[in-house]
Amino acid sequence: MFNETKKSVQWGEETLTLETGKVARQADGSVIATLGETSVMANVTFAKKQKPGQDFFPLTVHYQEKYYAAGKVPGGFFKREARPTEKETLTARLIDRPLRPLFVPGFKNEVLVMCTVLSHDLVNDPDMVAMIAASAALTISGAPFRGPIAGCRVGFEDGEYILNPTVDDMQDLRLNPEQRLDLVVAGTKDAVMMVESEAYELSEAEMLGAVKFAHEQIQPVIDLIIDLAEDAAKEPFDFQPADYSELSAAVKAAGEAEMRAAFAISDKQERTSAVSAARDTIMAALSDAQKEDPNLGSAMKGLEGSILRGDVVKTGKRIDGRNTDEIRDIVSQTGLLPRTHGSALFTRGETQGLVVTTLGTGDDEQFIDALHGNFKSNFLLHYNFPPYSVGEAGRVGPPGRREIGHGKLAWRALQAVLPASTDFPYTIRVVSEITESNGSSSMASVCGGSLSMMDAGVPLKAPVAGVAMGLILEEDGSYAILSDILGDEDHLGDMDFKVAGTEAGITSLQMDIKIAGITPEIMEKALEQAKAGRIHILGEMAKAITGAQEFSVHAPRIETMQIPTDKIREVIGSGGKVIREIVEVSGAKVDINDEGIIKIASPNGEAIKKAYDMIHSIVAEPEEGMVYTGTVVKIVDFGAFVNFFGKRDGLVHVSQIENRRLNHPSDVLKEGQEVKVKLLGFDDRGKVRLSMKVVDQETGEEVKKEEAPADE
């Protein structure tokens, strides 16, 4: 019934297995990849005809984590998986990026890749397993795919690169100073296609070494996929790219001069209008049949690309007049918004980000329900890209894949320099509102985010800047690396290479390639050029920050205190009664964790002190010989009970009330009266012994007795 094919290889410390032919047999390609006990099923289907008028490649990648894979039941009211999580969205992008450039040029049939996590051993992250499964499924599907690719994750600890570190090793690297890198690399047999990383001030040489290490480690996986395809691949789909050379020649003849003149305009808005006018000129010169040709868009893009690309490689001059390594003019400003905790406006050329920082308490931490467990995050970064930022009137909706991806890139770049939560016990939310865009708004978010957090008084280890690099690689091997690329250079170029970091090193690297990979030589040069750009941008940013930034008066103050874990129950009380009383009486927010760390937050310093004192009185032990202010709570024949330390009461014996004999304690005391007492010690049964007569009831100072006290 089944025509199964199964291949395995030892990969690092685990066995990687690919199998096909048993499940999802109606898909064009279906592969289940297993690493350790983590299994992902990838299913590929593609349309056998192109939709009429289709002028783009409709590839869609979905990555789904099923809770049953880890033996969990989903949360929420409906108890089923709902919209994609951030992890699922980012992983889908991670898989899409290296696959997309490897389809045969001109192929515009709809392609669907679905990756489903079937089993998760909580050790091997399923994202890389999903990428391998997707590549294998495409390779055997018969689609015009020039793969295969493979991907892996690399860690860096004690100067050594680590292949596929465990999920726990990569969890919250900020709290693990020994582990300095979370790098994902995808590539073909010959070249690197995609890089994504979170790093802790790695040098350019260390980062390049990690990429090379990853490319070496994926070679056995590529060989395994080829081995599987030799036994299980379907017949290649009969696809021949359309020959539209005559149409391209007609487009070039009709408007090359106008298009070249349009691209010579440095201002984006004027250039966009001129390019649109040049297109209208070309359209007016074409026949009706040429206008209806589905390849017209490709011919137009080809003309634009040849003008932009050829001139840059030949002359070293770009469409806005800059040299290849030149950064656009930068203006930075902080403290724009009066009521926010921190704000910055970062403008680089025609790209601008208004970035705002908000400081919150432990209640504001993000609770993340992940497949491998639940955890909290005290650093959030959200990126918004409204249509007006590019002069368009578009639809506004919830954040899409691009916004989530750009926000995560900026998050990775900045979180490496955040202070430890024990030193700065705040939840930090950074929001980047892109108000103008012409290239690299994610890197503007990094720069603006760094300035905004410093304006809010966040003690960053160092400021962070980011720069986007581009590449134009011609068929003869000549190339140009471009610093701080424009939107047109990104659109018509061959590489988007984003590098963020401090003066000391790289904190994040992301690379996407639109061609069949780049060489280590090009990557090394791009990293060197990016470092120079990053240092320049940091220098410009420094002009906006002068001296230490004041903490906003509108931000909550937070104090932390550590209590013994065996006292946690006393602070919380039965059903939370005690901690609710502390919050109500003091007016401060109180948060306590399982380690006994308490965070007390309020804009009012007196409220914090009140809560602190109340908690201290519960968890602290009274000290022998200390003087306390207490309240008489009960009078008996032999003395008075005084509440002197939190909930703790003690006895003042009648002989310890005054330096004279009393008939009854009520002669001088009444319930509710405030008195000052000294803790004499504890009797054999642990009962507290207090004295009033050795303390001046006016000043609270201990007095010297002229004669010994009367015997009890």
C-alpha positions as CSV (number, residue, x, y, z in Angstrom):
1,M,0.0,0.0,0.0
2,F,2.8,2.4,0.8
3,N,5.9,3.1,-1.2
4,E,8.1,4.3,1.7
5,T,11.6,5.8,1.4
6,K,13.6,6.5,4.6
7,K,17.1,7.9,4.9
8,S,19.2,8.7,8.0
9,V,22.5,10.4,8.9
10,Q,24.3,11.1,12.2
11,W,24.2,14.9,12.5
12,G,26.0,16.3,15.5
13,E,24.8,14.5,18.6
14,E,21.5,13.3,17.1
15,T,20.3,11.2,14.2
16,L,18.5,13.0,11.4
17,T,15.9,11.0,9.5
18,L,13.9,11.9,6.4
19,E,11.0,9.7,5.3
20,T,8.4,9.9,2.6
21,G,5.7,7.8,0.9
22,K,3.5,6.9,3.8
23,V,1.7,10.2,4.9
24,A,0.0,12.9,2.8
25,R,0.4,11.0,-0.5
26,Q,-1.8,13.4,-2.5
27,A,0.6,16.3,-1.8
28,D,3.2,17.0,-4.6
29,G,5.9,16.4,-2.0
30,S,5.6,15.2,1.6
31,V,8.5,14.6,4.0
32,I,8.7,13.9,7.8
33,A,12.0,15.0,9.2
34,T,13.0,13.8,12.7
35,L,15.9,15.0,14.8
36,G,16.2,13.2,18.1
37,E,12.5,12.9,19.0
38,T,11.4,16.2,17.3
39,S,9.5,15.5,14.2
40,V,8.1,17.9,11.6
41,M,6.0,17.1,8.6
42,A,6.4,19.3,5.5
43,N,3.8,19.1,2.7
44,V,4.3,20.9,-0.7
45,T,1.7,21.6,-3.4
46,F,2.0,23.8,-6.4
47,A,-0.4,24.9,-9.1
48,K,0.2,23.4,-12.5
49,K,-0.9,26.6,-14.3
50,Q,-0.1,30.2,-13.7
51,K,-3.0,32.5,-13.0
52,P,-3.8,34.9,-15.9
53,G,-2.1,38.2,-15.4
54,Q,0.0,36.9,-12.5
55,D,3.1,39.2,-12.2
56,F,4.7,38.0,-8.9
57,F,5.7,34.6,-7.4
58,P,2.9,33.5,-5.0
59,L,4.9,31.4,-2.6
60,T,3.2,30.9,0.8
61,V,5.0,29.1,3.8
62,H,3.1,28.1,6.9
63,Y,4.7,26.8,10.1
64,Q,2.4,25.3,12.7
65,E,3.2,24.1,16.2
66,K,0.6,21.7,17.5
67,Y,0.4,21.5,21.2
68,Y,-0.1,17.8,21.2
69,A,3.5,17.6,19.9
70,A,4.7,18.3,23.5
71,G,1.8,16.6,25.3
72,K,0.0,19.9,26.1
73,V,-3.5,21.1,25.7
74,P,-3.9,24.7,24.3
75,G,-5.0,27.4,26.6
76,G,-7.8,29.8,26.0
77,F,-11.6,29.3,25.9
78,F,-11.7,27.2,22.7
79,K,-8.8,25.0,23.7
80,R,-7.4,24.7,20.1
81,E,-4.6,26.4,18.2
82,A,-5.7,29.8,17.0
83,R,-3.8,32.5,15.0
84,P,-0.1,32.0,14.5
85,T,2.1,32.9,17.5
86,E,5.1,35.2,17.0
87,K,7.4,32.1,16.9
88,E,5.3,30.5,14.2
89,T,5.3,33.7,12.1
90,L,9.0,34.2,12.5
91,T,9.8,30.6,11.6
92,A,7.6,30.7,8.5
93,R,9.6,33.7,7.4
94,L,12.8,31.9,8.2
95,I,11.9,29.1,5.9
96,D,10.5,31.3,3.1
97,R,13.5,33.5,2.8
98,P,16.1,31.0,1.6
99,L,13.6,29.0,-0.5
100,R,12.1,31.9,-2.6
101,P,15.3,32.8,-4.6
102,L,15.9,29.2,-5.7
103,F,12.8,28.8,-7.8
104,V,13.5,29.0,-11.5
105,P,13.2,32.7,-12.7
106,G,9.8,33.3,-14.3
107,F,8.0,30.6,-12.4
108,K,4.9,32.3,-11.0
109,N,2.6,29.3,-10.3
110,E,1.1,29.3,-6.8
111,V,3.2,27.2,-4.3
112,L,2.1,26.3,-0.8
113,V,4.5,24.9,1.8
114,M,3.0,23.7,5.1
115,C,5.2,22.6,8.0
116,T,3.5,20.9,11.0
117,V,5.3,20.1,14.2
118,L,4.2,16.6,15.2
119,S,6.5,15.8,18.1
120,H,8.8,17.9,20.2
121,D,11.4,16.5,22.6
122,L,11.9,19.9,24.3
123,V,15.6,19.6,23.3
124,N,15.9,20.0,19.5
125,D,14.1,23.2,18.3
126,P,11.7,22.2,15.5
127,D,12.3,25.3,13.4
128,M,15.5,24.0,11.8
129,V,13.9,20.5,11.4
130,A,11.0,22.2,9.6
131,M,13.3,24.0,7.2
132,I,15.1,20.8,6.3
133,A,11.7,19.0,5.8
134,A,10.4,21.8,3.6
135,S,13.6,21.7,1.5
136,A,13.3,17.9,1.1
137,A,9.6,18.1,0.2
138,L,10.2,20.7,-2.4
139,T,13.2,18.7,-3.8
140,I,11.1,15.6,-4.4
141,S,7.9,17.4,-5.5
142,G,9.0,18.0,-9.1
143,A,8.6,21.8,-8.7
144,P,11.2,23.9,-10.6
145,F,13.3,24.4,-7.4
146,R,17.0,24.7,-7.7
147,G,17.8,23.3,-4.2
148,P,18.1,21.6,-2.0
149,I,19.0,23.9,1.0
150,A,19.6,23.0,4.6
151,G,19.8,25.0,7.8
152,C,21.2,24.8,11.2
153,R,21.6,26.7,14.5
154,V,25.0,27.7,15.9
155,G,25.9,28.7,19.4
156,F,29.2,30.2,20.6
157,E,30.6,29.4,24.1
158,D,34.1,29.6,25.4
159,G,35.4,30.4,22.0
160,E,33.9,27.3,20.5
161,Y,31.1,27.0,17.9
162,I,28.3,24.6,18.9
163,L,26.1,22.9,16.3
164,N,22.4,22.8,17.1
165,P,22.5,23.9,20.8
166,T,19.5,22.8,22.9
167,V,16.3,24.8,23.4
168,D,17.3,25.5,27.0
169,D,20.7,26.7,25.9
170,M,19.1,29.3,23.6
171,Q,16.4,30.3,26.1
172,D,16.9,33.9,27.2
173,L,20.5,34.3,26.3
174,R,20.7,37.6,28.2
175,L,20.7,35.6,31.4
176,N,23.4,33.3,30.2
177,P,26.7,35.2,29.8
178,E,28.6,32.1,28.8
179,Q,26.4,31.6,25.6
180,R,27.0,34.6,23.3
181,L,25.3,33.6,20.0
182,D,22.0,32.3,18.6
183,L,22.7,32.0,14.8
184,V,20.6,30.4,12.1
185,V,22.1,29.9,8.7
186,A,20.6,28.4,5.6
187,G,22.4,27.6,2.4
188,T,22.9,25.4,-0.7
189,K,25.8,23.1,-1.4
190,D,27.9,26.1,-2.7
191,A,26.7,29.2,-0.9
192,V,24.9,30.8,2.0
193,M,21.4,32.0,1.4
194,M,20.1,33.4,4.7
195,V,21.5,34.4,8.1
196,E,19.6,35.4,11.2
197,S,21.2,36.0,14.6
198,E,21.1,37.3,18.1
199,A,24.6,38.0,19.4
200,Y,26.4,39.5,22.3
201,E,29.0,41.9,20.9
202,L,30.8,39.4,18.7
203,S,33.6,40.6,16.5
204,E,33.2,40.5,12.7
205,A,35.7,37.7,12.5
206,E,33.8,35.6,15.1
207,M,30.5,36.2,13.3
208,L,32.0,35.3,9.9
209,G,33.6,32.2,11.5
210,A,30.2,31.1,12.8
211,V,28.6,31.5,9.3
212,K,31.4,29.4,7.7
213,F,31.0,26.8,10.5
214,A,27.3,26.6,9.8
215,H,27.8,26.2,6.1
216,E,30.2,23.3,6.6
217,Q,27.8,21.6,9.1
218,I,24.8,21.6,6.7
219,Q,26.6,19.7,4.0
220,P,25.7,16.2,5.3
221,V,22.1,17.3,5.4
222,I,22.1,18.5,1.8
223,D,23.7,15.2,0.7
224,L,20.9,13.3,2.7
225,I,18.2,15.2,0.8
226,I,19.8,14.5,-2.5
227,D,20.0,10.8,-1.5
228,L,16.3,10.8,-0.7
229,A,15.4,12.5,-4.0
230,E,17.3,10.0,-6.0
231,D,15.0,7.3,-4.7
232,A,11.7,9.2,-4.2
233,A,11.6,12.3,-6.4
234,K,8.8,12.8,-8.9
235,E,9.3,13.7,-12.5
236,P,10.3,17.3,-13.0
237,F,7.4,19.7,-13.8
238,D,7.6,20.7,-17.4
239,F,8.3,24.4,-17.1
240,Q,10.1,26.6,-19.6
241,P,10.6,30.3,-18.6
242,A,8.8,32.6,-21.0
243,D,11.0,34.3,-23.6
244,Y,10.1,38.0,-23.5
245,S,13.4,39.3,-25.0
246,E,11.5,41.1,-27.8
247,L,9.2,42.8,-25.2
248,S,12.2,43.8,-23.1
249,A,13.9,45.3,-26.2
250,A,10.7,47.2,-27.0
251,V,10.4,48.5,-23.5
252,K,14.0,49.6,-23.5
253,A,13.7,51.4,-26.8
254,A,10.5,53.1,-25.8
255,G,11.8,54.7,-22.5
256,E,15.4,54.0,-21.5
257,A,16.3,57.6,-21.7
258,E,13.3,58.8,-19.7
259,M,13.9,56.0,-17.1
260,R,17.6,56.9,-16.8
261,A,16.8,60.5,-16.3
262,A,14.2,59.6,-13.6
263,F,16.7,57.5,-11.6
264,A,19.1,60.4,-11.7
265,I,16.8,62.4,-9.4
266,S,17.9,62.1,-5.7
267,D,14.7,63.1,-4.0
268,K,12.5,60.0,-3.4
269,Q,9.1,61.6,-4.1
270,E,10.3,63.4,-7.2
271,R,12.1,60.2,-8.4
272,T,9.0,58.1,-7.9
273,S,6.9,60.5,-9.9
274,A,9.5,60.7,-12.7
275,V,9.7,56.8,-12.8
276,S,5.9,56.6,-13.0
277,A,5.9,59.2,-15.8
278,A,8.6,57.1,-17.6
279,R,6.5,54.0,-17.4
280,D,3.5,55.9,-18.8
281,T,5.8,57.0,-21.7
282,I,6.8,53.4,-22.4
283,M,3.2,52.2,-22.2
284,A,2.1,54.8,-24.7
285,A,4.7,53.5,-27.2
286,L,3.7,49.8,-26.9
287,S,1.1,47.9,-28.9
288,D,-2.1,46.6,-27.4
289,A,-0.7,43.0,-27.5
290,Q,2.5,44.1,-25.7
291,K,0.5,45.9,-23.0
292,E,-1.5,42.7,-22.4
293,D,1.6,40.5,-22.2
294,P,1.8,39.0,-18.6
295,N,5.6,39.5,-18.7
296,L,5.4,43.3,-19.1
297,G,6.0,43.9,-15.4
298,S,9.2,41.7,-15.5
299,A,10.4,43.6,-18.6
300,M,9.8,47.0,-16.8
301,K,11.6,45.8,-13.7
302,G,14.5,44.5,-15.9
303,L,14.9,47.9,-17.5
304,E,14.9,49.6,-14.1
305,G,17.3,47.1,-12.7
306,S,19.8,47.4,-15.5
307,I,19.9,51.2,-15.2
308,L,20.3,51.2,-11.4
309,R,22.7,48.2,-11.2
310,G,24.9,48.9,-14.1
311,D,25.6,52.5,-13.3
312,V,26.5,51.7,-9.7
313,V,29.0,48.9,-10.6
314,K,30.6,51.0,-13.4
315,T,30.8,54.4,-11.8
316,G,30.5,53.7,-8.0
317,K,27.8,56.4,-7.9
318,R,24.3,55.7,-6.7
319,I,20.9,57.1,-7.6
320,D,21.0,59.7,-4.8
321,G,24.6,60.7,-5.7
322,R,26.3,58.9,-2.8
323,N,29.4,56.8,-2.9
324,T,29.0,53.1,-2.2
325,D,30.1,53.4,1.4
326,E,28.5,56.7,2.3
327,I,25.8,57.0,4.9
328,R,22.9,59.5,4.5
329,D,22.6,62.6,6.7
330,I,21.5,61.7,10.2
331,V,19.6,63.9,12.7
332,S,18.7,62.5,16.2
333,Q,16.5,64.1,18.9
334,T,15.4,62.8,22.3
335,G,12.8,63.9,24.8
336,L,10.2,65.0,22.2
337,L,7.1,63.8,24.0
338,P,6.4,65.3,27.4
339,R,4.3,62.6,29.1
340,T,6.1,59.5,27.8
341,H,8.9,57.9,29.8
342,G,11.4,58.1,26.9
343,S,11.2,59.2,23.3
344,A,13.4,59.7,20.3
345,L,13.1,60.8,16.7
346,F,15.8,59.2,14.5
347,T,16.0,60.5,10.9
348,R,18.4,59.1,8.3
349,G,17.9,60.6,4.9
350,E,14.3,59.8,4.0
351,T,13.8,57.1,6.6
352,Q,12.5,58.2,10.0
353,G,11.3,56.5,13.2
354,L,9.5,57.9,16.2
355,V,10.4,55.5,19.0
356,V,8.8,55.6,22.4
357,T,9.9,53.7,25.6
358,T,7.5,52.9,28.4
359,L,8.6,51.5,31.7
360,G,6.3,49.1,33.5
361,T,6.2,46.8,36.5
362,G,6.2,43.0,36.8
363,D,2.5,43.0,36.1
364,D,3.3,44.3,32.6
365,E,5.6,41.4,31.6
366,Q,4.5,39.4,28.6
367,F,3.4,35.9,29.3
368,I,4.4,33.6,26.5
369,D,2.8,30.2,26.2
370,A,5.3,28.3,24.1
371,L,5.5,24.6,23.0
372,H,8.5,24.0,25.2
373,G,7.0,25.7,28.2
374,N,5.6,29.0,29.6
375,F,7.8,31.9,30.4
376,K,7.7,35.7,30.8
377,S,9.5,38.4,28.9
378,N,10.3,41.9,30.4
379,F,11.4,43.4,27.1
380,L,9.0,44.1,24.3
381,L,9.6,45.8,21.0
382,H,6.8,46.6,18.6
383,Y,7.3,47.9,15.1
384,N,4.6,49.7,13.1
385,F,4.7,50.5,9.4
386,P,1.7,52.7,8.4
387,P,1.0,53.4,4.7
388,Y,1.6,57.1,5.0
389,S,5.3,56.4,5.7
390,V,5.7,55.7,2.0
391,G,3.2,58.2,0.8
392,E,0.5,55.6,0.1
393,A,-3.2,55.3,1.0
394,G,-3.3,51.7,2.0
395,R,-5.3,49.4,4.2
396,V,-4.5,49.5,8.0
397,G,-4.8,46.2,9.9
398,P,-3.2,44.1,12.5
399,P,0.6,43.7,12.3
400,G,1.7,41.5,9.4
401,R,4.6,39.1,9.0
402,R,6.9,41.9,7.8
403,E,6.1,44.1,10.9
404,I,6.6,41.1,13.3
405,G,9.9,40.2,11.6
406,H,11.3,43.7,11.6
407,G,10.3,44.2,15.2
408,K,12.0,40.9,16.2
409,L,15.2,42.0,14.4
410,A,15.3,45.2,16.3
411,W,14.5,43.3,19.6
412,R,17.5,41.0,19.0
413,A,19.8,43.9,18.3
414,L,18.8,45.8,21.5
415,Q,18.2,43.2,24.1
416,A,22.0,42.3,24.2
417,V,22.7,45.6,26.0
418,L,19.9,45.7,28.5
419,P,20.7,45.7,32.2
420,A,20.0,42.7,34.3
421,S,16.5,42.6,35.8
422,T,18.0,42.5,39.3
423,D,19.7,45.8,38.5
424,F,16.8,47.4,36.7
425,P,13.6,45.7,37.7
426,Y,11.4,47.2,35.0
427,T,9.4,45.8,32.1
428,I,10.5,47.8,29.1
429,R,8.3,48.3,26.1
430,V,9.7,50.0,23.0
431,V,7.4,51.0,20.1
432,S,8.8,52.1,16.8
433,E,6.4,54.2,14.7
434,I,7.9,54.4,11.2
435,T,6.9,57.9,10.0
436,E,9.0,57.9,6.8
437,S,10.6,55.1,4.9
438,N,13.1,54.9,2.1
439,G,15.3,51.9,3.1
440,S,16.1,50.1,6.3
441,S,13.4,51.2,8.7
442,S,14.2,48.3,11.0
443,M,17.7,49.7,11.5
444,A,16.2,53.1,12.2
445,S,14.1,51.3,14.9
446,V,17.4,50.0,16.4
447,C,19.0,53.4,16.5
448,G,15.8,55.2,17.7
449,G,15.1,52.4,20.3
450,S,18.6,52.8,21.7
451,L,18.2,56.6,22.0
452,S,14.6,56.3,23.4
453,M,15.7,53.9,26.2
454,M,18.6,56.1,27.2
455,D,16.2,59.0,27.3
456,A,14.0,57.0,29.6
457,G,16.9,56.4,31.9
458,V,17.5,52.7,31.1
459,P,21.2,52.0,31.9
460,L,22.2,50.3,28.7
461,K,25.6,48.7,28.6
462,A,26.3,50.7,25.4
463,P,24.3,52.4,22.6
464,V,23.4,50.3,19.6
465,A,23.2,51.3,15.9
466,G,22.3,49.4,12.8
467,V,22.9,49.7,9.1
468,A,21.5,47.9,6.1
469,M,23.9,46.9,3.3
470,G,23.1,46.0,-0.2
471,L,24.8,44.1,-3.0
472,I,24.8,44.3,-6.8
473,L,26.5,41.3,-8.4
474,E,26.9,41.2,-12.2
475,E,27.1,38.1,-14.3
476,D,30.8,38.8,-15.0
477,G,31.6,38.6,-11.3
478,S,32.0,42.3,-10.7
479,Y,30.1,43.6,-7.7
480,A,29.4,46.7,-5.5
481,I,28.6,46.6,-1.8
482,L,26.3,49.5,-0.8
483,S,26.1,51.0,2.7
484,D,22.7,52.3,4.0
485,I,20.6,51.2,1.0
486,L,17.6,53.0,-0.3
487,G,14.3,51.3,-1.0
488,D,14.9,51.1,-4.7
489,E,18.4,49.6,-4.1
490,D,16.8,47.0,-1.8
491,H,14.1,46.2,-4.4
492,L,16.4,46.0,-7.4
493,G,19.6,44.7,-5.7
494,D,20.7,41.2,-4.8
495,M,21.2,41.3,-1.1
496,D,19.7,42.8,2.1
497,F,22.4,42.5,4.8
498,K,21.5,44.2,8.1
499,V,24.1,44.5,10.8
500,A,23.5,46.0,14.3
501,G,25.8,46.4,17.2
502,T,27.8,48.5,19.6
503,E,31.2,49.9,19.1
504,A,32.6,46.7,20.6
505,G,30.8,44.2,18.4
506,I,27.8,42.8,16.6
507,T,24.5,42.2,18.4
508,S,22.4,41.1,15.5
509,L,22.9,40.1,11.9
510,Q,20.3,39.4,9.2
511,M,21.0,38.5,5.6
512,D,18.7,37.7,2.7
513,I,19.9,36.9,-0.8
514,K,17.9,37.1,-4.0
515,I,20.5,35.2,-6.0
516,A,22.0,31.7,-5.6
517,G,24.1,32.7,-2.6
518,I,27.2,34.8,-2.0
519,T,30.9,34.0,-1.3
520,P,32.7,34.4,2.1
521,E,34.8,37.1,0.4
522,I,31.8,39.2,-0.3
523,M,30.3,38.7,3.2
524,E,33.6,39.6,4.8
525,K,33.9,42.8,2.9
526,A,30.2,43.6,3.7
527,L,30.9,43.1,7.4
528,E,33.9,45.4,7.3
529,Q,32.0,48.1,5.4
530,A,29.0,47.7,7.8
531,K,31.3,48.2,10.8
532,A,32.5,51.5,9.5
533,G,29.0,52.6,8.8
534,R,27.9,51.5,12.3
535,I,30.6,53.5,14.0
536,H,29.7,56.6,12.0
537,I,26.1,56.3,13.0
538,L,26.9,55.8,16.7
539,G,28.9,59.0,16.5
540,E,25.9,60.9,15.1
541,M,23.6,59.4,17.7
542,A,25.9,60.5,20.5
543,K,25.1,64.2,19.6
544,A,21.6,63.6,20.9
545,I,22.6,62.3,24.3
546,T,24.5,64.6,26.5
547,G,25.2,63.5,30.1
548,A,23.1,61.2,32.2
549,Q,19.4,61.1,31.4
550,E,16.9,61.9,34.1
551,F,14.3,59.3,35.1
552,S,10.9,60.4,34.0
553,V,8.6,61.7,36.7
554,H,5.8,59.8,35.1
555,A,7.5,56.4,35.3
556,P,6.9,54.2,38.2
557,R,9.6,53.8,40.8
558,I,10.5,50.2,41.7
559,E,12.4,48.9,44.7
560,T,13.3,45.3,45.2
561,M,13.8,43.3,48.3
562,Q,14.7,39.7,49.0
563,I,13.0,37.7,51.6
564,P,13.5,34.1,52.7
565,T,11.5,31.7,50.6
566,D,9.9,30.2,53.8
567,K,8.4,33.7,54.5
568,I,6.6,34.0,51.1
569,R,3.5,32.4,52.4
570,E,3.3,34.8,55.3
571,V,3.6,37.8,53.0
572,I,0.9,36.5,50.6
573,G,-1.4,35.3,53.4
574,S,-4.3,33.0,53.2
575,G,-6.0,33.5,49.8
576,G,-3.8,36.5,49.2
577,K,-5.3,38.4,52.1
578,V,-2.1,39.9,53.5
579,I,-0.6,41.1,50.2
580,R,-3.9,42.6,49.2
581,E,-3.9,44.5,52.5
582,I,-0.4,45.8,51.8
583,V,-1.4,47.0,48.4
584,E,-4.6,48.7,49.7
585,V,-2.9,50.4,52.7
586,S,0.3,51.5,50.9
587,G,-1.1,52.3,47.5
588,A,1.9,50.6,45.8
589,K,2.0,47.6,43.5
590,V,3.6,44.5,45.0
591,D,4.9,41.6,43.0
592,I,6.6,38.5,44.5
593,N,8.1,35.5,42.7
594,D,9.0,32.0,43.8
595,E,12.6,33.0,44.7
596,G,11.4,35.5,47.3
597,I,12.2,38.6,45.2
598,I,9.6,41.3,45.8
599,K,9.2,44.3,43.5
600,I,7.4,47.3,45.0
601,A,6.3,49.9,42.4
602,S,4.7,53.3,42.6
603,P,5.3,56.8,41.3
604,N,5.1,57.8,45.0
605,G,8.2,57.2,47.1
606,E,6.2,57.3,50.4
607,A,3.9,54.5,49.1
608,I,6.9,52.3,48.3
609,K,8.4,53.0,51.8
610,K,5.0,52.1,53.4
611,A,4.8,48.8,51.6
612,Y,8.5,48.0,52.3
613,D,8.0,48.6,56.0
614,M,4.9,46.5,56.1
615,I,6.6,43.6,54.4
616,H,9.7,44.0,56.5
617,S,7.7,43.8,59.6
618,I,6.3,40.5,58.5
619,V,9.5,38.8,57.4
620,A,12.1,40.3,59.7
621,E,12.8,39.1,63.2
622,P,12.8,41.5,66.1
623,E,16.3,42.1,67.5
624,E,17.1,41.8,71.2
625,G,18.1,45.2,72.7
626,M,16.3,47.3,70.1
627,V,13.7,49.9,70.9
628,Y,10.4,49.7,69.1
629,T,7.2,51.8,69.0
630,G,4.1,49.7,69.8
631,T,0.5,49.8,70.7
632,V,-1.1,48.4,73.8
633,V,-3.6,45.7,72.7
634,K,-4.6,44.1,76.0
635,I,-4.2,44.8,79.7
636,V,-4.1,42.0,82.3
637,D,-3.5,41.9,86.0
638,F,0.2,41.0,85.6
639,G,1.1,43.4,82.8
640,A,0.2,44.6,79.3
641,F,0.5,43.0,75.8
642,V,2.0,45.3,73.3
643,N,1.9,44.9,69.5
644,F,5.4,46.2,68.7
645,F,6.7,44.4,65.5
646,G,4.3,43.8,62.6
647,K,1.8,41.2,63.9
648,R,4.1,40.3,66.8
649,D,3.0,41.0,70.4
650,G,5.0,40.9,73.6
651,L,4.4,41.2,77.3
652,V,5.4,44.2,79.4
653,H,5.4,42.8,82.9
654,V,3.8,45.1,85.5
655,S,7.3,45.5,87.0
656,Q,8.7,46.7,83.7
657,I,6.1,49.5,83.1
658,E,7.6,52.2,85.4
659,N,10.3,52.5,88.1
660,R,7.7,52.3,90.8
661,R,5.3,49.7,92.1
662,L,1.9,49.8,90.5
663,N,-1.3,48.4,91.9
664,H,-2.5,47.6,88.4
665,P,-1.2,48.2,84.8
666,S,-4.4,50.2,84.0
667,D,-3.2,52.8,86.5
668,V,-0.9,54.2,83.7
669,L,-1.9,52.3,80.5
670,K,-5.0,51.9,78.4
671,E,-5.7,49.8,75.3
672,G,-4.8,51.6,72.0
673,Q,-2.1,53.7,73.7
674,E,1.2,54.1,71.8
675,V,4.2,53.2,73.9
676,K,7.9,52.7,73.4
677,V,9.5,49.4,74.4
678,K,12.8,47.7,74.5
679,L,13.1,44.0,73.6
680,L,14.7,42.4,76.6
681,G,14.8,38.9,75.1
682,F,12.8,35.7,75.1
683,D,11.9,33.4,78.0
684,D,12.3,29.6,78.1
685,R,9.1,29.1,76.2
686,G,10.0,31.6,73.4
687,K,7.7,34.3,74.7
688,V,8.8,37.9,74.1
689,R,9.8,40.0,77.2
690,L,9.5,43.8,76.8
691,S,10.3,46.8,79.0
692,M,8.9,50.3,79.0
693,K,10.7,51.7,82.0
694,V,14.2,51.6,80.4
695,V,13.0,53.8,77.5
696,D,12.2,57.5,77.6
697,Q,8.6,57.6,76.5
698,E,9.0,61.0,75.1
699,T,12.2,60.6,73.0
700,G,12.3,56.9,72.6
701,E,15.9,56.8,73.8
702,E,17.1,54.2,76.3
703,V,17.7,55.6,79.8
704,K,20.2,54.5,82.4
705,K,18.7,53.2,85.6
706,E,19.9,54.7,88.8
707,E,18.9,51.6,90.7
708,A,18.2,48.0,89.8
709,P,14.6,47.3,88.8
710,A,12.3,45.6,91.3
711,D,12.2,41.8,91.3
712,E,9.5,40.3,89.2
